[in-house]
Amino acid sequence: MAKLFNWFVRARDWYFALPRFKFEAMTLALAVLFGLLVMPAFIFLVGHIALKDYAHGSVFALYADFFKGLFEPRPSFWTVVAGPAVFLSLARLFRWILRKV
């Protein structure tokens, strides 16, 4: 367990020690990756709890429909991808405003 924690601490220290431009690029890339890979799974899970089974099958069918919607291009699918980056930007903006007040 200590080895895993040590790896996490080193990765965190490396991430926060990046130059400003690389830090912002990495943060944006991680947010977009989160929107591409994790958000559809969350949508499937919440939909499965609230609405029951997905009409086209399993979570893999949802991912297939999701990526097909990205290439068509449908704004709702791109909103899911951009959502974490926009949320993170708004949170950082509000934190900056609160620091100035």
DAKA-V807006 format. One record per residue. N is the residue number from 1. RES is the residue in one letter. OMEGA is omega as a letter, one per 30 degrees, with the letter a starting at -180 (none if undefined). BURIAL is # if it has 16 or more other C-alpha atoms within 10 Angstrom, else .. Layout:
BEGIN
<<N,RES,OMEGA,BURIAL> <N,RES,OMEGA,BURIAL>>
END
This chain:
BEGIN
<<1,M,a,.> <2,A,l,.> <3,K,l,.> <4,L,l,.> <5,F,l,.> <6,N,l,.> <7,W,l,.> <8,F,l,.> <9,V,l,.> <10,R,l,.> <11,A,l,.> <12,R,l,.> <13,D,l,.> <14,W,a,.> <15,Y,a,.> <16,F,l,.> <17,A,l,.> <18,L,l,.> <19,P,a,.> <20,R,a,.> <21,F,l,.> <22,K,l,.> <23,F,l,.> <24,E,l,.> <25,A,l,.> <26,M,l,.> <27,T,l,.> <28,L,l,#> <29,A,l,.> <30,L,l,.> <31,A,l,#> <32,V,l,#> <33,L,l,#> <34,F,l,#> <35,G,a,#> <36,L,a,#> <37,L,a,.> <38,V,a,.> <39,M,l,#> <40,P,l,#> <41,A,l,#> <42,F,l,.> <43,I,l,.> <44,F,a,#> <45,L,l,#> <46,V,l,.> <47,G,l,.> <48,H,l,.> <49,I,a,.> <50,A,a,.> <51,L,a,.> <52,K,a,.> <53,D,l,.> <54,Y,a,.> <55,A,a,.> <56,H,l,.> <57,G,a,.> <58,S,l,.> <59,V,l,#> <60,F,l,.> <61,A,l,.> <62,L,l,#> <63,Y,l,#> <64,A,l,.> <65,D,a,.> <66,F,a,#> <67,F,l,#> <68,K,l,.> <69,G,l,.> <70,L,a,#> <71,F,a,.> <72,E,e,.> <73,P,l,.> <74,R,a,.> <75,P,a,.> <76,S,l,.> <77,F,l,#> <78,W,l,#> <79,T,l,.> <80,V,a,#> <81,V,a,#> <82,A,a,#> <83,G,l,#> <84,P,l,#> <85,A,l,#> <86,V,l,.> <87,F,l,.> <88,L,l,.> <89,S,l,.> <90,L,l,.> <91,A,l,.> <92,R,l,.> <93,L,l,.> <94,F,l,.> <95,R,l,.> <96,W,l,.> <97,I,l,.> <98,L,l,.> <99,R,a,.> <100,K,a,.> <101,V,none,.>>
END
